[in-house]
């Protein structure tokens, strides 16, 4: 028989406290995205190499557009794959 | 006068001399046009993310240059396109932030973005730290003053007690 203390943590206490998303470019003052830096751009694509949406990355519209351009340039130069599996 | 950046991938199967001469031809071509080559970055042999012309790796070069007439870009790209030694190329015009970014990168300021963020965090800490020290000093001084007062009071009290005893 579960005591009362056990029942208290049956649900994850962190659920429901989702952290506020923010645009890292605005917050940290990054003014330029380098398309020759695939490790950095890897943060904005999923495992298949597709661009992640803004609702997940939290980027502002301006910087999401620039990220998209940078990722496409990196793909052209074969620094990022166009399509793949298990990128991460 | 705008600043441009051309990145191109040279076929790795060629000999070292041929690879270097490829770079030199384009550097000379730019110089003949009278433009200033700001920097040439040799990024070296890299693994390609997908095969190009049945090659799985390539030698990356990045040339930054300042150019007066944009029409020369077309000529440059045409010759890059015709060149069999070059597998891929990309020409980008840089805005002022891009120029600054590349300068910082050359000076070793941007090695790793995480490090940069950490450095920023440290800076903010340092800014905060002296204030904290100053606060501590004030507190210590106050405590000292209070102790002295207490001591004075206790001495006075002792004196009074002594007098009474007498």
gemmi code that builds the backbone of each chain (N, CA, C; Angstrom):
import gemmi

chains = {
    "A": [
        ("UNK", (0.862, -1.201, 0.000), (0.000, 0.000, 0.000), (0.886, 1.235, 0.000)),
        ("UNK", (0.662, 2.063, -0.969), (1.493, 3.259, -1.080), (1.083, 4.244, -0.003)),
        ("UNK", (2.090, 4.763, 0.649), (1.788, 5.768, 1.669), (1.533, 7.117, 0.983)),
        ("UNK", (1.203, 8.089, 1.731), (0.820, 9.378, 1.156), (2.028, 10.075, 0.516)),
        ("UNK", (3.194, 9.853, 1.103), (4.402, 10.494, 0.572), (4.746, 9.975, -0.806)),
        ("UNK", (4.495, 8.684, -1.038), (4.790, 8.107, -2.349), (3.887, 8.703, -3.414)),
        ("UNK", (2.668, 8.874, -3.066), (1.690, 9.360, -4.046), (2.016, 10.781, -4.491)),
        ("UNK", (2.650, 11.523, -3.630), (2.919, 12.929, -3.914), (3.760, 13.110, -5.193)),
        ("UNK", (4.691, 12.183, -5.459), (5.582, 12.344, -6.601), (5.278, 11.391, -7.740)),
        ("UNK", (4.078, 10.863, -7.778), (3.744, 9.974, -8.891), (3.695, 10.749, -10.195)),
        ("UNK", (3.253, 11.986, -10.181), (3.294, 12.817, -11.383), (4.541, 13.685, -11.320)),
        ("UNK", (5.127, 13.916, -12.465), (6.362, 14.699, -12.520), (6.069, 16.136, -12.107)),
        ("UNK", (6.703, 16.604, -11.042), (6.391, 17.973, -10.596), (6.817, 19.050, -11.586)),
        ("UNK", (7.721, 18.684, -12.545), (8.185, 19.702, -13.494), (7.221, 19.923, -14.649)),
        ("UNK", (6.261, 18.995, -14.810), (5.305, 19.153, -15.905), (4.418, 20.352, -15.620)),
        ("UNK", (4.235, 21.177, -16.607), (3.395, 22.345, -16.429), (4.185, 23.600, -16.131)),
        ("UNK", (5.488, 23.445, -15.770), (6.312, 24.641, -15.542), (7.195, 24.876, -16.756)),
        ("UNK", (6.623, 24.917, -17.956), (7.504, 25.053, -19.116), (8.169, 26.413, -19.122)),
        ("UNK", (9.477, 26.363, -19.428), (10.276, 27.575, -19.384), (9.927, 28.479, -20.570)),
        ("UNK", (9.999, 29.744, -20.352), (9.702, 30.706, -21.422), (10.800, 30.641, -22.485)),
        ("UNK", (10.379, 30.497, -23.752), (11.367, 30.445, -24.842), (11.787, 31.859, -25.215)),
        ("UNK", (13.003, 31.969, -25.759), (13.491, 33.302, -26.127), (14.340, 33.187, -27.378)),
        ("UNK", (14.557, 34.325, -28.023), (15.419, 34.354, -29.206), (16.850, 34.564, -28.737)),
        ("UNK", (17.700, 33.558, -28.959), (19.067, 33.642, -28.429), (19.874, 34.737, -29.107)),
        ("UNK", (19.493, 35.077, -30.357), (20.261, 36.095, -31.079), (20.022, 37.462, -30.474)),
        ("UNK", (18.754, 37.708, -30.110), (18.436, 38.994, -29.495), (19.016, 39.053, -28.090)),
        ("UNK", (18.891, 37.957, -27.354), (19.317, 37.995, -25.957), (20.831, 38.124, -25.833)),
        ("UNK", (21.582, 37.370, -26.682), (23.036, 37.387, -26.521), (23.718, 38.329, -27.511)),
        ("UNK", (22.944, 39.058, -28.292), (23.533, 40.057, -29.172), (24.368, 39.478, -30.288)),
        ("UNK", (23.967, 38.318, -30.825), (24.673, 37.740, -31.971), (24.140, 38.436, -33.215)),
        ("UNK", (25.041, 39.078, -33.974), (24.572, 39.880, -35.096), (24.802, 39.207, -36.441)),
        ("UNK", (25.548, 38.111, -36.476), (25.886, 37.492, -37.757), (25.921, 35.976, -37.604)),
        ("UNK", (25.334, 35.290, -38.568), (25.355, 33.828, -38.564), (26.322, 33.365, -39.637)),
        ("UNK", (27.266, 32.530, -39.249), (28.258, 32.033, -40.195), (27.752, 30.730, -40.800)),
        ("UNK", (27.627, 30.725, -42.127), (27.153, 29.492, -42.779), (28.249, 28.430, -42.841)),
        ("UNK", (29.493, 28.819, -42.500), (30.604, 27.856, -42.525), (30.800, 27.172, -41.167)),
        ("UNK", (29.841, 27.340, -40.296), (29.954, 26.777, -38.952), (28.837, 25.736, -38.757)),
        ("UNK", (29.012, 24.516, -39.296), (27.911, 23.554, -39.261), (27.534, 23.119, -37.851)),
        ("UNK", (28.501, 23.157, -36.924), (28.174, 22.722, -35.564), (27.131, 23.628, -34.921)),
        ("UNK", (27.251, 24.928, -35.229), (26.286, 25.880, -34.667), (24.906, 25.693, -35.311)),
        ("UNK", (24.925, 25.495, -36.637), (23.659, 25.383, -37.365), (22.929, 24.085, -37.024)),
        ("UNK", (23.694, 23.128, -36.515), (23.105, 21.828, -36.168), (22.033, 21.967, -35.084)),
        ("UNK", (22.101, 23.067, -34.322), (21.117, 23.278, -33.259), (19.733, 23.608, -33.814)),
        ("UNK", (19.692, 23.974, -35.099), (18.423, 24.447, -35.650), (17.813, 23.470, -36.645)),
        ("UNK", (18.361, 22.258, -36.721), (17.777, 21.242, -37.598), (17.467, 20.000, -36.770)),
        ("UNK", (16.545, 19.188, -37.272), (16.220, 17.972, -36.550), (17.110, 16.833, -37.029)),
        ("UNK", (16.801, 15.615, -36.601), (17.675, 14.477, -36.905), (17.744, 14.169, -38.391)),
        ("UNK", (16.714, 14.570, -39.112), (16.725, 14.318, -40.551), (17.352, 15.463, -41.328)),
        ("UNK", (17.854, 16.463, -40.622), (18.449, 17.604, -41.286), (17.450, 18.643, -41.743)),
        ("UNK", (16.211, 18.532, -41.239), (15.196, 19.521, -41.607), (15.247, 20.682, -40.628)),
        ("UNK", (14.892, 21.846, -41.117), (14.856, 23.029, -40.259), (13.788, 22.875, -39.183)),
        ("UNK", (14.143, 23.220, -37.958), (13.167, 23.184, -36.875), (12.292, 24.428, -36.931)),
        ("UNK", (11.036, 24.297, -36.567), (10.151, 25.465, -36.604), (10.466, 26.437, -35.480)),
        ("UNK", (9.981, 27.633, -35.666), (10.199, 28.711, -34.718), (9.565, 28.400, -33.359)),
        ("UNK", (8.475, 27.655, -33.376), (7.793, 27.388, -32.108), (8.639, 26.484, -31.213)),
        ("UNK", (9.629, 25.794, -31.793), (10.522, 24.958, -30.979), (11.817, 25.702, -30.647)),
        ("UNK", (12.406, 26.370, -31.644), (13.673, 27.045, -31.387), (13.476, 28.357, -30.626)),
        ("UNK", (12.306, 28.985, -30.782), (12.049, 30.242, -30.091), (12.673, 31.439, -30.753)),
        ("UNK", (13.231, 31.280, -31.949), (13.858, 32.411, -32.644), (12.816, 33.440, -33.051)),
        ("UNK", (13.253, 34.685, -33.149), (12.366, 35.704, -33.698), (12.310, 35.515, -35.206)),
        ("UNK", (11.308, 36.105, -35.832), (11.090, 35.877, -37.270), (12.307, 36.272, -38.084)),
        ("UNK", (12.886, 37.443, -37.726), (14.049, 37.956, -38.447), (15.189, 36.950, -38.425)),
        ("UNK", (15.486, 36.389, -37.260), (16.636, 35.499, -37.130), (16.321, 34.112, -37.643)),
        ("UNK", (15.060, 33.714, -37.578), (14.692, 32.416, -38.149), (14.922, 32.436, -39.658)),
        ("UNK", (14.588, 33.557, -40.290), (14.824, 33.693, -41.742), (16.300, 33.577, -42.036)),
        ("UNK", (17.120, 34.252, -41.227), (18.559, 34.244, -41.480), (19.146, 32.861, -41.233)),
        ("UNK", (18.632, 32.179, -40.215), (19.072, 30.800, -39.950), (18.751, 29.931, -41.156)),
        ("UNK", (17.541, 30.127, -41.699), (17.130, 29.316, -42.844), (18.083, 29.526, -44.007)),
        ("UNK", (18.450, 30.787, -44.253), (19.370, 31.093, -45.349), (20.724, 30.445, -45.092)),
        ("UNK", (21.208, 30.559, -43.850), (22.533, 30.021, -43.513), (22.553, 28.503, -43.660)),
        ("UNK", (21.472, 27.856, -43.235), (21.416, 26.388, -43.339), (21.413, 25.978, -44.805)),
        ("UNK", (20.693, 26.730, -45.628), (20.637, 26.385, -47.050), (21.995, 26.582, -47.712)),
        ("UNK", (22.711, 27.627, -47.318), (24.054, 27.836, -47.852), (24.980, 26.708, -47.421)),
        ("UNK", (24.876, 26.317, -46.152), (25.725, 25.237, -45.642), (25.426, 23.930, -46.375)),
        ("UNK", (24.157, 23.722, -46.719), (23.794, 22.510, -47.463), (24.413, 22.521, -48.852)),
        ("UNK", (24.388, 23.679, -49.470), (24.957, 23.791, -50.811), (26.441, 23.448, -50.794)),
        ("UNK", (27.131, 23.867, -49.732), (28.569, 23.610, -49.624), (28.872, 22.261, -48.972)),
        ("UNK", (27.880, 21.406, -48.875), (28.043, 20.048, -48.331), (28.587, 20.062, -46.910)),
        ("UNK", (28.244, 21.107, -46.159), (28.610, 21.114, -44.747), (27.483, 20.534, -43.905)),
        ("UNK", (26.266, 20.646, -44.413), (25.121, 19.986, -43.804), (24.466, 19.130, -44.887)),
        ("UNK", (23.860, 18.012, -44.516), (23.207, 17.180, -45.535), (21.836, 17.739, -45.924)),
        ("UNK", (21.437, 17.463, -47.155), (20.072, 17.834, -47.574), (19.075, 16.890, -46.928)),
        ("UNK", (19.385, 15.588, -46.966), (18.498, 14.634, -46.310), (19.350, 13.523, -45.726)),
        ("UNK", (18.955, 13.081, -44.560), (19.736, 12.066, -43.872), (18.886, 11.432, -42.773)),
        ("UNK", (19.496, 10.491, -42.078), (18.877, 9.910, -40.891), (19.910, 9.920, -39.784)),
        ("UNK", (19.441, 10.067, -38.587), (20.315, 10.000, -37.407), (21.487, 10.976, -37.521)),
        ("UNK", (21.125, 12.223, -37.746), (22.148, 13.263, -37.834), (22.763, 13.513, -36.471)),
        ("UNK", (21.916, 13.431, -35.433), (22.431, 13.745, -34.084), (22.623, 12.472, -33.272)),
    ],
    "B": [
        ("UNK", (32.189, 50.247, -52.697), (33.126, 49.194, -52.264), (32.414, 48.235, -51.316)),
        ("UNK", (32.180, 47.049, -51.786), (31.541, 46.061, -50.925), (32.501, 44.909, -50.684)),
        ("UNK", (32.263, 44.238, -49.593), (33.107, 43.088, -49.290), (32.357, 41.801, -49.615)),
        ("UNK", (33.062, 40.905, -50.288), (32.466, 39.638, -50.681), (33.282, 38.491, -50.106)),
        ("UNK", (32.702, 37.331, -50.185), (33.347, 36.139, -49.652), (33.012, 34.979, -50.585)),
        ("UNK", (34.024, 34.365, -51.147), (33.775, 33.214, -52.014), (34.359, 31.972, -51.368)),
        ("UNK", (33.500, 30.993, -51.166), (33.950, 29.710, -50.639), (33.859, 28.698, -51.771)),
        ("UNK", (34.909, 27.926, -51.975), (34.809, 26.886, -52.993), (35.498, 25.604, -52.554)),
        ("UNK", (35.036, 24.507, -53.122), (35.554, 23.180, -52.779), (36.343, 22.665, -53.970)),
        ("UNK", (37.595, 22.305, -53.731), (38.466, 21.798, -54.790), (38.513, 20.270, -54.691)),
        ("UNK", (38.574, 19.659, -55.842), (38.651, 18.201, -55.929), (39.877, 17.690, -55.156)),
        ("UNK", (39.708, 16.782, -54.199), (40.837, 16.323, -53.395), (41.742, 15.323, -54.115)),
        ("UNK", (41.275, 14.793, -55.244), (42.066, 13.787, -55.954), (43.291, 14.421, -56.617)),
        ("UNK", (43.204, 15.722, -56.904), (44.322, 16.409, -57.545), (45.534, 16.446, -56.617)),
        ("UNK", (46.709, 16.691, -57.215), (47.918, 16.794, -56.397), (47.905, 18.117, -55.631)),
        ("UNK", (48.753, 18.199, -54.609), (48.800, 19.403, -53.778), (49.089, 20.649, -54.604)),
        ("UNK", (50.019, 20.496, -55.564), (50.383, 21.650, -56.387), (49.185, 22.157, -57.172)),
        ("UNK", (48.436, 21.216, -57.748), (47.278, 21.621, -58.553), (46.234, 22.318, -57.691)),
        ("UNK", (46.067, 21.786, -56.474), (45.088, 22.389, -55.559), (45.500, 23.815, -55.233)),
        ("UNK", (46.800, 23.996, -54.964), (47.272, 25.335, -54.618), (47.196, 26.271, -55.823)),
        ("UNK", (47.496, 25.724, -56.996), (47.449, 26.578, -58.189), (46.023, 27.019, -58.489)),
        ("UNK", (45.054, 26.173, -58.136), (43.653, 26.565, -58.302), (43.357, 27.825, -57.511)),
        ("UNK", (43.811, 27.796, -56.240), (43.597, 28.972, -55.389), (44.306, 30.183, -55.983)),
        ("UNK", (45.551, 29.945, -56.430), (46.351, 31.065, -56.941), (45.718, 31.699, -58.172)),
        ("UNK", (45.147, 30.868, -59.064), (44.546, 31.440, -60.272), (43.458, 32.441, -59.912)),
        ("UNK", (42.641, 32.072, -58.905), (41.545, 32.977, -58.553), (42.059, 34.191, -57.806)),
        ("UNK", (43.101, 33.983, -56.976), (43.681, 35.139, -56.289), (44.255, 36.123, -57.307)),
        ("UNK", (44.941, 35.585, -58.318), (45.526, 36.459, -59.343), (44.439, 37.155, -60.149)),
        ("UNK", (43.400, 36.388, -60.442), (42.281, 36.944, -61.205), (41.692, 38.162, -60.477)),
        ("UNK", (41.549, 38.012, -59.151), (40.999, 39.110, -58.358), (41.970, 40.281, -58.326)),
        ("UNK", (43.252, 39.961, -58.183), (44.245, 41.032, -58.114), (44.289, 41.799, -59.426)),
        ("UNK", (44.199, 41.074, -60.552), (44.222, 41.736, -61.853), (43.053, 42.699, -62.006)),
        ("UNK", (41.947, 42.360, -61.366), (40.781, 43.244, -61.429), (40.996, 44.482, -60.562)),
        ("UNK", (42.019, 44.424, -59.717), (42.326, 45.581, -58.874), (41.587, 45.597, -57.565)),
        ("UNK", (41.166, 44.420, -57.117), (40.462, 44.407, -55.843), (41.396, 43.904, -54.751)),
        ("UNK", (41.038, 44.295, -53.557), (41.891, 44.011, -52.408), (41.460, 42.701, -51.772)),
        ("UNK", (42.401, 41.744, -51.678), (42.099, 40.478, -51.013), (42.324, 40.658, -49.524)),
        ("UNK", (41.232, 40.565, -48.778), (41.315, 40.842, -47.342), (41.947, 39.657, -46.628)),
        ("UNK", (41.491, 38.485, -46.968), (41.977, 37.312, -46.247), (41.689, 36.058, -47.070)),
        ("UNK", (42.560, 35.073, -46.949), (42.315, 33.782, -47.571), (42.388, 32.717, -46.500)),
        ("UNK", (41.288, 32.041, -46.317), (41.272, 31.004, -45.292), (41.346, 29.640, -45.947)),
        ("UNK", (42.335, 28.852, -45.536), (42.438, 27.488, -46.027), (41.829, 26.579, -44.977)),
        ("UNK", (40.629, 26.137, -45.262), (39.934, 25.314, -44.271), (40.352, 23.855, -44.365)),
        ("UNK", (41.055, 23.506, -45.432), (41.642, 22.173, -45.526), (40.683, 21.093, -45.986)),
        ("UNK", (41.167, 19.873, -45.914), (40.397, 18.724, -46.375), (39.292, 18.421, -45.367)),
        ("UNK", (38.073, 18.351, -45.878), (36.940, 18.089, -44.997), (36.074, 16.998, -45.592)),
        ("UNK", (35.396, 16.311, -44.701), (34.439, 15.298, -45.126), (33.174, 16.000, -45.633)),
        ("UNK", (32.673, 15.600, -46.789), (31.447, 16.192, -47.304), (30.244, 15.517, -46.650)),
        ("UNK", (29.177, 16.289, -46.510), (27.978, 15.734, -45.892), (27.255, 14.781, -46.841)),
        ("UNK", (27.503, 14.936, -48.132), (26.932, 14.032, -49.138), (27.900, 14.011, -50.314)),
        ("UNK", (27.935, 12.919, -51.074), (28.912, 12.857, -52.158), (28.611, 13.839, -53.287)),
        ("UNK", (29.657, 14.511, -53.785), (29.550, 15.371, -54.960), (30.497, 14.802, -56.006)),
        ("UNK", (30.008, 14.525, -57.184), (30.814, 13.947, -58.261), (31.586, 12.721, -57.774)),
        ("UNK", (30.930, 11.921, -56.991), (31.487, 10.670, -56.442), (32.683, 10.896, -55.518)),
        ("UNK", (32.800, 12.107, -55.008), (33.858, 12.372, -54.026), (33.201, 12.512, -52.658)),
        ("UNK", (33.866, 11.949, -51.654), (33.325, 12.033, -50.304), (34.030, 13.077, -49.450)),
        ("UNK", (35.072, 13.692, -49.994), (35.742, 14.758, -49.239), (36.145, 15.858, -50.217)),
        ("UNK", (36.521, 16.991, -49.666), (36.908, 18.112, -50.511), (37.799, 19.069, -49.770)),
        ("UNK", (38.576, 19.860, -50.541), (39.453, 20.861, -49.939), (38.736, 22.202, -50.003)),
        ("UNK", (38.506, 22.782, -48.827), (37.734, 24.025, -48.736), (38.671, 25.228, -48.707)),
        ("UNK", (38.301, 26.227, -49.489), (39.010, 27.514, -49.447), (37.978, 28.617, -49.324)),
        ("UNK", (38.353, 29.673, -48.618), (37.456, 30.817, -48.483), (38.256, 32.090, -48.719)),
        ("UNK", (37.885, 32.857, -49.740), (38.600, 34.089, -50.079), (37.673, 35.276, -49.812)),
        ("UNK", (38.181, 36.201, -49.002), (37.433, 37.433, -48.740), (38.063, 38.558, -49.530)),
        ("UNK", (37.261, 39.353, -50.209), (37.840, 40.431, -51.004), (36.894, 41.615, -51.090)),
        ("UNK", (37.498, 42.775, -51.343), (36.717, 44.003, -51.557), (36.714, 44.304, -53.035)),
        ("UNK", (35.563, 44.685, -53.547), (35.412, 44.825, -54.990), (34.594, 46.071, -55.306)),
        ("UNK", (35.040, 46.809, -56.332), (34.316, 48.014, -56.731), (33.101, 47.668, -57.581)),
        ("UNK", (33.365, 46.912, -58.668), (32.290, 46.686, -59.647), (31.671, 45.304, -59.451)),
        ("UNK", (30.371, 45.249, -59.152), (29.716, 43.968, -58.928), (29.675, 43.090, -60.183)),
        ("UNK", (29.857, 43.696, -61.349), (29.747, 42.903, -62.574), (30.866, 41.869, -62.677)),
        ("UNK", (31.956, 42.108, -61.944), (33.062, 41.157, -61.994), (32.704, 39.816, -61.350)),
        ("UNK", (31.725, 39.858, -60.432), (31.293, 38.622, -59.765), (30.819, 37.606, -60.802)),
        ("UNK", (30.098, 38.095, -61.805), (29.600, 37.198, -62.850), (30.746, 36.500, -63.570)),
        ("UNK", (31.784, 37.285, -63.882), (32.950, 36.710, -64.568), (33.613, 35.660, -63.696)),
        ("UNK", (33.782, 36.020, -62.419), (34.435, 35.108, -61.472), (33.648, 33.798, -61.377)),
        ("UNK", (32.338, 33.928, -61.247), (31.514, 32.731, -61.086), (31.518, 31.901, -62.356)),
        ("UNK", (31.554, 32.582, -63.482), (31.579, 31.841, -64.754), (32.845, 30.993, -64.843)),
        ("UNK", (33.973, 31.596, -64.467), (35.221, 30.835, -64.551), (35.243, 29.716, -63.515)),
        ("UNK", (34.630, 29.968, -62.344), (34.548, 28.903, -61.340), (33.695, 27.748, -61.854)),
        ("UNK", (32.629, 28.113, -62.561), (31.704, 27.102, -63.085), (32.385, 26.273, -64.172)),
        ("UNK", (33.230, 26.933, -64.951), (33.888, 26.232, -66.050), (35.053, 25.370, -65.566)),
        ("UNK", (35.558, 25.713, -64.396), (36.741, 25.030, -63.880), (36.360, 23.624, -63.410)),
        ("UNK", (37.058, 22.623, -63.933), (36.743, 21.252, -63.538), (37.317, 20.893, -62.182)),
        ("UNK", (38.310, 21.674, -61.738), (38.930, 21.362, -60.458), (38.036, 21.749, -59.291)),
        ("UNK", (37.118, 22.704, -59.548), (36.254, 23.205, -58.483), (34.944, 22.431, -58.491)),
        ("UNK", (34.607, 21.852, -57.347), (33.390, 21.048, -57.262), (32.172, 21.891, -56.905)),
        ("UNK", (32.340, 22.815, -55.979), (31.243, 23.687, -55.562), (31.808, 25.056, -55.229)),
        ("UNK", (30.984, 26.076, -55.366), (31.414, 27.406, -54.914), (30.194, 28.193, -54.461)),
        ("UNK", (30.453, 29.207, -53.654), (29.381, 30.074, -53.173), (29.959, 31.456, -52.927)),
        ("UNK", (29.352, 32.457, -53.538), (29.780, 33.840, -53.320), (28.706, 34.568, -52.529)),
        ("UNK", (29.137, 35.242, -51.479), (28.203, 35.934, -50.598), (28.725, 37.337, -50.378)),
        ("UNK", (27.822, 38.322, -50.412), (28.245, 39.669, -50.035), (28.055, 39.814, -48.530)),
        ("UNK", (29.029, 40.452, -47.885), (29.004, 40.562, -46.427), (28.497, 41.936, -46.011)),
        ("UNK", (27.644, 41.955, -45.002), (27.261, 43.240, -44.418), (28.296, 43.598, -43.346)),
        ("UNK", (28.087, 44.725, -42.681), (29.122, 45.195, -41.743), (29.306, 44.225, -40.585)),
        ("UNK", (28.237, 43.537, -40.194), (28.362, 42.586, -39.087), (29.154, 41.365, -39.534)),
        ("UNK", (28.947, 40.986, -40.799), (29.705, 39.859, -41.332), (31.186, 40.167, -41.390)),
        ("UNK", (31.510, 41.395, -41.804), (32.911, 41.813, -41.886), (33.544, 41.767, -40.503)),
        ("UNK", (32.800, 42.300, -39.530), (33.309, 42.339, -38.160), (33.477, 40.925, -37.617)),
        ("UNK", (32.487, 40.077, -37.912), (32.547, 38.688, -37.446), (33.797, 37.999, -37.968)),
        ("UNK", (34.088, 38.188, -39.271), (35.253, 37.531, -39.852), (36.547, 38.067, -39.250)),
        ("UNK", (36.566, 39.377, -38.988), (37.757, 39.960, -38.347), (37.981, 39.351, -36.976)),
        ("UNK", (36.902, 39.276, -36.211), (37.009, 38.719, -34.860), (37.456, 37.268, -34.915)),
        ("UNK", (36.944, 36.563, -35.914), (37.281, 35.150, -36.039), (38.772, 34.989, -36.330)),
        ("UNK", (39.290, 35.882, -37.187), (40.713, 35.826, -37.513), (41.565, 36.129, -36.290)),
        ("UNK", (41.066, 37.058, -35.448), (41.827, 37.425, -34.258), (41.625, 36.438, -33.115)),
        ("UNK", (40.858, 35.390, -33.403), (40.695, 34.343, -32.395), (39.691, 34.675, -31.316)),
        ("UNK", (38.858, 35.706, -31.561), (37.852, 36.054, -30.557), (36.687, 35.084, -30.595)),
        ("UNK", (36.402, 34.574, -31.803), (35.302, 33.636, -31.952), (35.888, 32.273, -32.279)),
        ("UNK", (36.116, 31.477, -31.260), (36.532, 30.103, -31.515), (35.335, 29.208, -31.362)),
        ("UNK", (34.600, 29.531, -30.318), (33.462, 28.715, -29.954), (32.414, 29.641, -29.358)),
        ("UNK", (31.229, 29.556, -29.848), (30.187, 30.451, -29.364), (29.894, 30.223, -27.889)),
        ("UNK", (29.988, 28.986, -27.461), (29.729, 28.701, -26.054), (30.753, 29.428, -25.192)),
        ("UNK", (32.028, 29.389, -25.645), (33.079, 30.066, -24.893), (32.775, 31.554, -24.796)),
        ("UNK", (32.301, 32.100, -25.916), (31.979, 33.532, -25.938), (30.925, 33.839, -24.875)),
        ("UNK", (29.895, 33.011, -24.858), (28.835, 33.215, -23.876), (29.388, 33.109, -22.463)),
        ("UNK", (30.265, 32.118, -22.265), (30.857, 31.943, -20.940), (31.654, 33.182, -20.556)),
        ("UNK", (32.416, 33.710, -21.540), (33.215, 34.903, -21.280), (32.300, 36.049, -20.853)),
        ("UNK", (31.179, 36.177, -21.566), (30.229, 37.229, -21.219), (29.737, 37.046, -19.794)),
        ("UNK", (29.398, 35.790, -19.476), (28.895, 35.489, -18.140), (29.943, 35.876, -17.090)),
        ("UNK", (31.216, 35.550, -17.396), (32.285, 35.878, -16.456), (32.402, 37.383, -16.274)),
        ("UNK", (32.296, 38.096, -17.393), (32.386, 39.558, -17.318), (31.330, 40.108, -16.370)),
        ("UNK", (30.101, 39.624, -16.545), (29.019, 40.115, -15.694), (29.299, 39.769, -14.245)),
        ("UNK", (29.864, 38.571, -14.026), (30.197, 38.168, -12.657), (31.219, 39.131, -12.062)),
        ("UNK", (32.249, 39.427, -12.866), (33.295, 40.317, -12.382), (32.735, 41.680, -12.018)),
        ("UNK", (31.788, 42.122, -12.864), (31.174, 43.415, -12.563), (30.456, 43.375, -11.221)),
        ("UNK", (29.811, 42.228, -10.991), (29.042, 42.114, -9.751), (29.967, 41.943, -8.553)),
        ("UNK", (31.058, 41.232, -8.748), (31.918, 40.845, -7.635), (32.444, 42.044, -6.829)),
        ("UNK", (33.022, 43.082, -7.497), (33.547, 44.210, -6.715), (32.495, 44.841, -5.823)),
        ("UNK", (31.242, 44.926, -6.341), (30.169, 45.505, -5.528), (29.993, 44.702, -4.259)),
        ("UNK", (29.990, 43.377, -4.433), (29.788, 42.497, -3.292), (30.904, 42.741, -2.273)),
        ("UNK", (32.154, 42.853, -2.782), (33.299, 43.083, -1.896), (33.104, 44.391, -1.142)),
        ("UNK", (32.682, 45.416, -1.903), (32.473, 46.724, -1.283), (31.441, 46.605, -0.166)),
        ("UNK", (30.360, 45.876, -0.461), (29.318, 45.680, 0.548), (29.905, 45.030, 1.789)),
        ("UNK", (30.719, 44.002, 1.547), (31.314, 43.281, 2.676), (32.147, 44.226, 3.538)),
        ("UNK", (32.931, 45.055, 2.841), (33.778, 45.997, 3.577), (32.946, 46.897, 4.461)),
        ("UNK", (31.864, 47.420, 3.868), (30.985, 48.306, 4.644), (30.478, 47.596, 5.880)),
        ("UNK", (30.039, 46.357, 5.660), (29.474, 45.577, 6.759), (30.518, 45.396, 7.854)),
        ("UNK", (31.760, 45.058, 7.387), (32.835, 44.826, 8.363), (33.090, 46.089, 9.178)),
        ("UNK", (33.116, 47.216, 8.454), (33.353, 48.488, 9.149), (32.268, 48.745, 10.183)),
        ("UNK", (31.034, 48.503, 9.765), (29.914, 48.737, 10.686), (30.062, 47.862, 11.909)),
        ("UNK", (30.389, 46.582, 11.639), (30.534, 45.631, 12.750), (31.619, 46.105, 13.704)),
        ("UNK", (32.752, 46.561, 13.099), (33.870, 47.037, 13.925), (33.422, 48.211, 14.797)),
        ("UNK", (32.724, 49.152, 14.129), (32.266, 50.333, 14.850), (31.367, 49.907, 16.015)),
        ("UNK", (30.468, 48.989, 15.720), (29.537, 48.517, 16.738), (30.301, 47.879, 17.892)),
        ("UNK", (31.321, 47.073, 17.546), (32.108, 46.394, 18.584), (32.801, 47.414, 19.475)),
        ("UNK", (33.391, 48.432, 18.803), (34.087, 49.470, 19.572), (33.136, 50.155, 20.541)),
        ("UNK", (31.951, 50.438, 20.023), (30.949, 51.090, 20.880), (30.647, 50.210, 22.087)),
        ("UNK", (30.437, 48.921, 21.774), (30.123, 47.963, 22.838), (31.236, 47.955, 23.877)),
        ("UNK", (32.496, 47.894, 23.324), (33.645, 47.840, 24.229), (33.665, 49.084, 25.107)),
        ("UNK", (33.435, 50.239, 24.483), (33.444, 51.500, 25.217), (32.390, 51.460, 26.311)),
        ("UNK", (31.189, 50.976, 25.920), (30.091, 50.909, 26.892), (30.481, 49.995, 28.044)),
        ("UNK", (31.051, 48.826, 27.677), (31.382, 47.859, 28.733), (32.467, 48.426, 29.649)),
        ("UNK", (33.435, 49.149, 29.044), (34.493, 49.771, 29.858), (33.882, 50.761, 30.826)),
        ("UNK", (32.960, 51.562, 30.277), (32.296, 52.563, 31.108), (31.551, 51.861, 32.240)),
        ("UNK", (30.849, 50.766, 31.867), (30.080, 50.027, 32.863), (31.010, 49.479, 33.943)),
        ("UNK", (32.145, 48.943, 33.496), (33.113, 48.412, 34.449), (33.584, 49.504, 35.410)),
        ("UNK", (33.882, 50.668, 34.782), (34.355, 51.795, 35.582), (33.321, 52.149, 36.641)),
        ("UNK", (32.038, 52.177, 36.208), (30.947, 52.519, 37.123), (30.897, 51.489, 38.245)),
        ("UNK", (31.002, 50.199, 37.829), (30.936, 49.112, 38.814), (32.078, 49.236, 39.813)),
        ("UNK", (33.271, 49.531, 39.277), (34.428, 49.672, 40.150), (34.222, 50.785, 41.163)),
        ("UNK", (33.709, 51.879, 40.630), (33.472, 53.031, 41.503), (32.513, 52.649, 42.629)),
        ("UNK", (31.442, 51.910, 42.229), (30.440, 51.510, 43.208), (31.064, 50.623, 44.272)),
        ("UNK", (31.943, 49.707, 43.782), (32.593, 48.800, 44.739), (33.442, 49.570, 45.732)),
        ("UNK", (34.138, 50.527, 45.195), (34.978, 51.340, 46.057), (34.136, 52.053, 47.106)),
    ],
}
model = gemmi.Model(1)
for chain_id, residues in chains.items():
    chain = gemmi.Chain(chain_id)
    for i, (resn, *xyz) in enumerate(residues, 1):
        res = gemmi.Residue()
        res.name, res.seqid = resn, gemmi.SeqId(i, " ")
        for name, pos in zip(("N", "CA", "C"), xyz):
            atom = gemmi.Atom()
            atom.name, atom.element = name, gemmi.Element(name[0])
            atom.pos, atom.b_iso = gemmi.Position(*pos), 0.0
            res.add_atom(atom)
        chain.add_residue(res)
    model.add_chain(chain)
structure = gemmi.Structure()
structure.add_model(model)
structure.setup_entities()
